[in-house]
């Protein structure tokens, strides 16, 4: 679930910097160094509701699925909410892929 930008309130540069540091740390983990979908190296996008990191190509596919399926954000360009940061910290590529692959 994603709030429209006008409902998120004013930007908080300090919080944005904290979130960027968390995202850099998460992207440095071995299981997040590849796109969750295609395994391309160095993903810079994420599906915040699914809790995975994606390459630019797969992020476009996720965007086309619609926000009712996948909410895509840039790890470097977009502002993230604290809830989105907590979700991606809790999940990540390895955990989410193990769940989806178990259902195949």
Order of alpha helices (4+ residues) and beta strands (2+ residues): alpha-beta-beta-alpha-beta-alpha-alpha
